[in-house]
């Protein structure tokens, strides 16, 4: 029988160990247990690519049933409203008996002589149809968790959904909304005047993971697959991960593949895994991040390259030939996008592992 690789770098797949996210997941799960009134029932996960936003959404949907909830998951794409309604109906089908969709209200002679009254779930707008479903769910003390990934403020259906959700909250429905997106996309959504109430939603930034949590997750995941990992190999993997959840899974997966047929993941396996993972990460994360930067964003980022690790805003502005005030605007953009992080006032460094090297290669 072929060895099963316990690492899960595939998009949206929930890893067996959610490194560094225990507190967040526990907090959101507690909100589902608490029910109506808990502020975390309206939450937004914010993070750069590879920080585990989708995996967190998926894990919470899996856990929701334990707290007496059903879930409807979608992404911010055209057809969002219909998809949420259909997913909610499907998830609740075993819990609530749907009302008759049509009721005979009159009968006369002839094949076209019957008149019908359409049920609540076939008539009315999205709010009316969702309300009908929520009433039946809530009557059984069952809540509905709605999750929306990849938020996009330009999608009118997302705005409609958020506005209607606000009404559900006011009506004290047992309903929760958990969204996730890139920092710049979340920022654009929160700036939309139609959904200004979302600014009061709980925002949970997903940043990098501490080395200790990465080390623990790697070791435990390897053990769950029936192998051990050499201490030197473990340190190679930890350093290569750079605190990124996606990179953790990539490095672990590639290192395990290199060690197929062996009882232990050795340092050579870790080095091979690191190299392969870096190529994957470059293609799936670094290249797409680079393409989304404006010309001035790139000028700012490249002005950080002469520094070995940390950069001072004053030095960046000098290299760009602009004022510190002007440079601050683009510092804010790159921090919001999760590309750089501010360690202290005016001191910055790249937040995405390997992005400095990628920029140097693109020069």
C-alpha positions as CSV (number, residue, x, y, z in Angstrom):
1,X,0.0,0.0,0.0
2,X,1.4,3.4,-1.0
3,X,2.4,5.8,1.8
4,X,-0.1,8.5,2.5
5,X,1.4,12.0,2.6
6,X,-0.1,13.7,5.7
7,X,0.6,17.3,4.5
8,X,-2.1,19.1,2.5
9,X,-0.9,22.0,0.3
10,X,-4.0,21.7,-2.0
11,X,-6.1,24.9,-2.0
12,X,-8.7,25.0,0.7
13,X,-7.8,21.6,2.2
14,X,-7.8,21.6,6.0
15,X,-4.5,20.4,7.4
16,X,-4.6,17.9,10.3
17,X,-2.9,20.5,12.5
18,X,-3.8,24.2,12.1
19,X,-0.6,25.7,13.3
20,X,-0.9,29.0,15.1
21,X,-4.6,29.3,14.6
22,X,-5.9,27.5,17.7
23,X,-6.8,30.6,19.6
24,X,-8.7,32.1,16.6
25,X,-10.6,28.9,15.9
26,X,-11.5,28.4,19.6
27,X,-12.8,32.0,19.7
28,X,-15.0,31.6,16.7
29,X,-16.2,28.2,17.8
30,X,-17.1,29.7,21.2
31,X,-19.2,32.4,19.3
32,X,-21.2,29.6,17.7
33,X,-21.8,28.0,21.1
34,X,-22.8,31.4,22.6
35,X,-25.2,32.2,19.8
36,X,-27.1,35.4,19.1
37,X,-25.3,38.5,20.4
38,X,-21.7,37.3,20.3
39,X,-19.7,39.9,18.3
40,X,-17.6,37.2,16.6
41,X,-20.7,36.0,14.7
42,X,-19.9,38.8,12.3
43,X,-16.2,38.3,11.5
44,X,-13.8,39.0,8.7
45,X,-10.5,37.0,8.3
46,X,-7.9,39.3,6.7
47,X,-4.6,38.0,5.3
48,X,-2.2,37.8,2.3
49,X,-2.2,34.7,0.0
50,X,-1.0,31.6,1.8
51,X,-2.0,32.6,5.3
52,X,-4.7,30.0,5.6
53,X,-7.9,32.0,5.3
54,X,-9.8,29.4,3.2
55,X,-8.6,26.5,5.5
56,X,-9.9,28.4,8.5
57,X,-13.3,28.9,6.8
58,X,-13.5,25.3,5.9
59,X,-12.6,24.1,9.4
60,X,-15.2,26.3,11.0
61,X,-17.9,25.0,8.7
62,X,-16.8,21.4,9.7
63,X,-17.1,22.3,13.3
64,X,-20.3,24.2,13.1
65,X,-22.6,21.2,13.4
66,X,-21.1,20.4,16.8
67,X,-22.5,23.7,18.0
68,X,-26.0,23.2,16.4
69,X,-25.4,25.1,13.2
70,X,-25.7,24.3,9.5
71,X,-23.4,26.1,7.0
72,X,-23.6,27.6,3.6
73,X,-20.2,28.3,1.9
74,X,-19.6,30.3,-1.2
75,X,-17.1,32.8,-2.8
76,X,-17.7,36.3,-4.0
77,X,-18.5,35.5,-7.6
78,X,-21.6,36.2,-9.8
79,X,-24.5,34.0,-8.6
80,X,-23.5,34.4,-4.9
81,X,-27.0,34.9,-3.6
82,X,-28.5,31.9,-5.4
83,X,-25.6,29.8,-4.3
84,X,-25.9,30.7,-0.7
85,X,-29.7,30.0,-0.7
86,X,-29.2,26.6,-2.4
87,X,-26.4,25.6,-0.1
88,X,-28.4,26.6,2.9
89,X,-31.5,24.7,1.7
90,X,-29.3,21.6,1.0
91,X,-27.6,21.8,4.4
92,X,-30.9,22.1,6.3
93,X,-32.8,19.5,4.3
94,X,-32.4,16.8,6.9
95,X,-33.4,19.1,9.8
96,X,-36.4,21.0,8.6
97,X,-39.3,19.8,6.4
98,X,-39.8,22.3,3.6
99,X,-43.3,23.9,3.3
100,X,-45.2,22.9,0.2
101,X,-43.9,25.0,-2.6
102,X,-47.3,25.2,-4.3
103,X,-50.7,25.2,-2.8
104,X,-53.9,24.7,-4.8
105,X,-56.2,27.7,-4.3
106,X,-58.8,27.2,-7.0
107,X,-60.1,24.7,-9.6
108,X,-62.2,25.1,-12.7
109,X,-63.0,23.0,-15.7
110,X,-60.3,22.6,-18.3
111,X,-56.6,21.8,-18.3
112,X,-55.6,25.3,-17.4
113,X,-58.3,25.8,-14.7
114,X,-56.1,25.2,-11.7
115,X,-54.7,28.2,-9.8
116,X,-51.7,27.9,-7.4
117,X,-50.2,29.9,-4.7
118,X,-46.4,29.7,-4.7
119,X,-44.8,29.0,-1.3
120,X,-42.5,31.5,0.4
121,X,-39.3,29.9,-0.9
122,X,-40.3,30.2,-4.6
123,X,-41.5,33.8,-4.4
124,X,-40.2,37.0,-3.1
125,X,-36.7,38.4,-3.1
126,X,-33.6,36.8,-1.6
127,X,-34.3,38.3,1.9
128,X,-37.9,36.9,1.9
129,X,-36.7,33.4,0.9
130,X,-33.8,33.3,3.3
131,X,-36.1,34.6,6.1
132,X,-38.5,31.7,5.5
133,X,-35.7,29.2,5.8
134,X,-34.2,30.9,8.9
135,X,-37.6,30.9,10.6
136,X,-37.8,27.1,10.3
137,X,-34.2,26.6,11.3
138,X,-34.5,28.9,14.3
139,X,-37.7,27.2,15.4
140,X,-35.5,24.1,16.0
141,X,-32.8,26.2,17.6
142,X,-30.5,25.6,14.6
143,X,-28.4,28.5,13.3
144,X,-27.1,29.2,9.9
145,X,-23.4,30.0,9.3
146,X,-22.7,31.8,6.0
147,X,-19.1,31.9,4.8
148,X,-17.9,34.0,1.9
149,X,-14.3,33.6,0.6
150,X,-12.3,36.0,-1.6
151,X,-14.4,39.1,-0.8
152,X,-14.8,41.5,-3.7
153,X,-16.4,44.9,-3.1
154,X,-17.1,45.3,-6.8
155,X,-19.6,42.4,-6.7
156,X,-23.1,43.9,-6.2
157,X,-24.5,40.6,-4.9
158,X,-22.0,40.7,-2.0
159,X,-23.2,44.2,-1.0
160,X,-26.8,43.0,-1.2
161,X,-26.0,39.9,0.9
162,X,-24.3,42.0,3.6
163,X,-27.1,44.6,3.8
164,X,-29.7,41.8,4.2
165,X,-27.6,40.1,6.8
166,X,-27.7,43.3,8.8
167,X,-31.5,43.0,8.9
168,X,-31.2,39.4,10.0
169,X,-29.0,40.5,12.9
170,X,-31.5,43.2,13.9
171,X,-34.3,40.6,13.8
172,X,-32.1,38.5,16.2
173,X,-32.0,35.6,13.8
174,X,-29.6,32.8,14.7
175,X,-27.3,33.6,11.8
176,X,-23.6,34.2,11.4
177,X,-21.5,35.7,8.6
178,X,-17.8,34.9,8.3
179,X,-15.9,36.4,5.4
180,X,-12.3,36.2,4.3
181,X,-10.2,38.2,1.8
182,X,-7.0,39.9,0.9
183,X,-6.3,43.1,3.0
184,X,-6.8,45.4,0.0
185,X,-10.1,43.8,-0.9
186,X,-11.4,43.9,2.6
187,X,-10.4,47.5,2.9
188,X,-12.4,48.3,-0.3
189,X,-15.4,46.5,1.1
190,X,-15.3,48.3,4.4
191,X,-15.1,51.7,2.6
192,X,-18.4,51.0,0.7
193,X,-21.0,53.3,2.3
194,X,-23.8,50.8,1.7
195,X,-22.2,48.3,4.2
196,X,-20.6,50.7,6.7
197,X,-22.0,48.6,9.5
198,X,-19.4,45.9,8.6
199,X,-16.7,48.2,10.0
200,X,-18.1,47.0,13.4
201,X,-17.5,43.4,12.4
202,X,-14.6,41.6,14.2
203,X,-11.5,41.7,12.1
204,X,-9.0,38.8,12.5
205,X,-5.7,39.5,10.8
206,X,-3.9,36.2,9.8
207,X,-0.2,36.9,9.8
208,X,2.8,34.6,10.0
209,X,3.1,31.8,12.5
210,X,5.7,31.6,15.3
211,X,8.6,29.2,14.6
212,X,7.7,27.2,17.7
213,X,4.2,26.5,16.3
214,X,5.6,25.7,12.9
215,X,8.1,23.3,14.5
216,X,5.4,21.6,16.5
217,X,3.0,21.2,13.5
218,X,5.7,19.8,11.3
219,X,6.8,17.3,13.9
220,X,3.3,16.2,14.8
221,X,2.1,16.0,11.2
222,X,5.1,13.8,10.2
223,X,4.5,11.6,13.2
224,X,0.8,11.2,12.2
225,X,2.0,9.7,8.9
226,X,4.2,7.1,10.7
227,X,7.6,8.7,10.2
228,X,10.1,10.7,12.3
229,X,12.0,13.8,11.2
230,X,15.7,14.4,11.9
231,X,16.3,17.5,14.1
232,X,18.5,19.2,11.5
233,X,15.9,18.5,8.8
234,X,13.2,19.9,11.0
235,X,15.2,23.2,11.4
236,X,15.7,23.4,7.6
237,X,11.9,23.0,7.1
238,X,11.1,25.6,9.8
239,X,13.4,28.2,8.3
240,X,12.1,27.5,4.8
241,X,8.5,28.0,5.9
242,X,9.0,31.6,6.9
243,X,6.0,31.4,9.2
244,X,3.5,31.0,6.2
245,X,0.9,28.2,6.7
246,X,0.8,27.4,2.9
247,X,4.6,27.2,2.8
248,X,4.5,24.9,5.9
249,X,2.3,22.5,4.0
250,X,4.4,22.8,0.8
251,X,7.7,22.2,2.5
252,X,6.3,19.3,4.6
253,X,4.7,17.7,1.5
254,X,7.7,18.0,-0.7
255,X,10.1,16.8,2.1
256,X,7.8,13.8,2.8
257,X,7.7,12.9,-0.9
258,X,11.5,13.0,-1.0
259,X,11.6,10.5,2.0
260,X,9.2,8.0,0.5
261,X,10.1,4.5,1.5
262,X,12.2,5.8,4.5
263,X,11.3,5.7,8.1
264,X,12.7,9.2,8.7
265,X,12.7,12.5,6.9
266,X,16.4,13.4,6.7
267,X,18.2,16.7,6.1
268,X,18.7,15.9,2.4
269,X,15.0,15.2,2.1
270,X,14.3,18.6,3.8
271,X,16.7,20.4,1.4
272,X,15.1,18.8,-1.6
273,X,11.6,19.6,-0.2
274,X,12.6,23.2,0.4
275,X,13.8,23.7,-3.1
276,X,10.7,22.2,-4.7
277,X,8.4,24.1,-2.3
278,X,10.1,27.4,-3.1
279,X,9.4,26.8,-6.8
280,X,5.8,26.0,-6.1
281,X,5.4,29.1,-3.9
282,X,7.0,31.3,-6.5
283,X,4.5,30.2,-9.1
284,X,1.4,30.2,-6.9
285,X,1.9,33.1,-4.6
286,X,4.9,35.4,-5.4
287,X,4.2,35.8,-9.1
288,X,0.5,36.7,-8.6
289,X,1.4,39.1,-5.8
290,X,4.0,40.8,-8.0
291,X,1.5,41.2,-10.9
292,X,-1.0,43.0,-8.6
293,X,1.5,45.8,-7.6
294,X,1.2,49.2,-9.2
295,X,4.3,50.9,-10.7
296,X,4.8,53.0,-7.6
297,X,4.2,50.0,-5.3
298,X,7.0,48.3,-7.1
299,X,9.3,51.3,-6.8
300,X,8.7,51.3,-3.0
301,X,9.3,47.6,-2.7
302,X,12.5,47.7,-4.8
303,X,13.8,50.6,-2.7
304,X,13.9,48.1,0.2
305,X,16.2,45.8,-1.6
306,X,19.6,47.4,-0.7
307,X,18.8,46.6,3.0
308,X,19.7,43.1,4.3
309,X,16.5,42.6,6.4
310,X,14.9,45.7,7.8
311,X,14.3,49.0,6.0
312,X,13.7,52.5,7.4
313,X,11.0,54.6,5.7
314,X,13.4,57.6,5.5
315,X,15.9,55.5,3.5
316,X,13.2,54.2,1.2
317,X,11.9,57.7,0.5
318,X,15.4,58.9,-0.2
319,X,16.0,56.1,-2.7
320,X,12.7,56.8,-4.4
321,X,13.4,60.5,-4.5
322,X,10.2,61.5,-2.8
323,X,9.2,62.9,0.6
324,X,8.6,60.6,3.6
325,X,4.9,61.7,3.5
326,X,4.5,60.5,0.0
327,X,6.3,57.3,0.7
328,X,4.1,56.7,3.7
329,X,1.1,56.4,1.4
330,X,2.6,53.4,-0.4
331,X,3.9,52.0,2.9
332,X,0.3,51.9,3.9
333,X,-0.8,50.2,0.7
334,X,1.9,47.4,1.0
335,X,1.2,46.9,4.7
336,X,-2.6,46.6,3.9
337,X,-1.8,44.1,1.2
338,X,0.2,42.0,3.6
339,X,3.4,42.3,1.5
340,X,5.4,44.2,4.1
341,X,5.0,44.6,7.8
342,X,5.9,47.5,10.1
343,X,8.1,46.3,13.0
344,X,8.1,49.6,14.7
345,X,7.5,53.2,13.7
346,X,9.2,53.7,10.3
347,X,10.9,50.3,10.3
348,X,9.7,47.8,7.7
349,X,10.5,44.3,6.3
350,X,9.0,42.0,3.7
351,X,6.2,39.8,5.2
352,X,6.0,37.2,2.5
353,X,8.8,34.7,2.5
354,X,11.0,34.8,-0.6
355,X,9.5,38.0,-1.9
356,X,12.7,39.9,-1.6
357,X,14.6,37.3,-3.6
358,X,11.8,37.2,-6.2
359,X,12.0,41.0,-6.6
360,X,15.8,40.8,-7.1
361,X,15.3,38.1,-9.8
362,X,12.8,40.4,-11.6
363,X,15.2,43.3,-11.7
